[in-house]
Amino acid sequence: MGLDFLPGSLAFAPAMDPKPSPQLAADVIWFDALITNIDRSPKNPNMLSWHGRPWLIDHGAALYIQHTWRDAAAHARKPFEQIRDHVLLPYSGPLHEADTRLAPQLEPSVLTAILDLVPDGWLSEPRARYLEYLERRLAVPRPFVEEADRARPAA
């Protein structure tokens, strides 16, 4: 929820250097799998490279459950198979390690604070519905983590 001009930034491309670290790649993949972001593929990475660091942009395709809310509770517990197309998979470290680092940081109070930053007009349902969905997505075991680890190329 911000706007900034990154002068000299370039669209991320797998051939460019520096490559993201295995930890950073795993963290981004974990986040995208959590929020079901289908839009970080080689064809459309939605990342910029600026001063040697990746910048994640355009999360408009994330949380696609919000377009129907059909079977939201079941959807929250599903693996995220589209993660196999993630542009950062070739660089990624183990996703279970990213899960260990990141999941504890997303307590309900943190999720609530994040949701409170979203303008009302951007939400298709009450905030509580988004919170419930994300809490269910984060419940152990997290099938999206297992799916992302399976999708990683063998080292």
Secondary structure, 3 states (H helix, E strand, C coil): CCCCCCCCCEECCCCCCCCCCHHHHHHHHHHHHHCCCCCCCCCCCCEEEECCEEEECCCCCCCHHHHCCCCHHHHHCCCCHHHHHCCCHHHCCCHHHHHHHHHHHCCHHHHHHHHHCCCHHHCCCCHHHHHHHHHHHHCCCCHHHHHHHHHCCCC
